[in-house]
Amino acid sequence: MIQTLSTLAVTEPAPGLLLVTLNRPEVANAINTQCGRDLKTVFQGLENDFRPYRCVVITGAGERAFCAGGDLKERNTLDNEQWVLQHELFEAAFRYIINCPLPVIAAVNGAAYGGGLELVLACDFAYAAGTARFALTETSLGIMPGCGGTQALPRIVGERRAKELILSARAFSAQEALDWGIVNALSEPGKVLADTLAIAQRVADNAPLSVRQAKQSIHYGMQMDLRSGMMFEIEAYQRMVGSEDRLEGVKAFNERRKPQWKGR
């Protein structure tokens, strides 16, 4: 999975942790067509072969911006057909992120506007620098959120606040993002990546099969009524009863040692 991509830096800062950095700081890490391709390449690859990793962190290069959204300079050169094809690419990339078997955490190091905020919303949870700013600005540009913003944001902040933020296209602060549940914690300037990697390491230290099953149970259960969600949870739980990791976890607890997970 570690590979050279023109718009992303993909590294493994610790065993089992994959760090994906949007690497276009000269344009506030805006997503152009190639960046869409690169994101799709990475996360489609993880769908096909996630076992070498335990957790993924997404961040932006530099401290000014996490991601400014779509690259409007490039988009200014596209005709209608090219625009539609580009957006279909972005939609596919975001679907792979949302459906990633591994936990995906955003380290929001700066501004997250438009598709940048939608990228945050596509992750399982997020930490942010206290100086970060957020907005879904699409209605001020003659378009609308199209990579999950109108669906993910109201599920987090509620319908009425989501309508306010999307229809007005107004920016909001990191503290507001924390208060509304868009991000989970705020970090001091320059520390958000370290803080996010620390929580990612805690996730990675747990049984990988358990983490994956719990993620899927939460994700899909939230789309069901409570009774159906409980049934889905039990099915996910029962899959682990016969696993090597369940036996190892209980054995390690009783032997007062750190478990050695096998992911099976």
Order of alpha helices (4+ residues) and beta strands (2+ residues): beta-beta-alpha-beta-beta-alpha-alpha-beta-beta-alpha-beta-beta-alpha-alpha-beta-alpha-beta-alpha-alpha-alpha-alpha
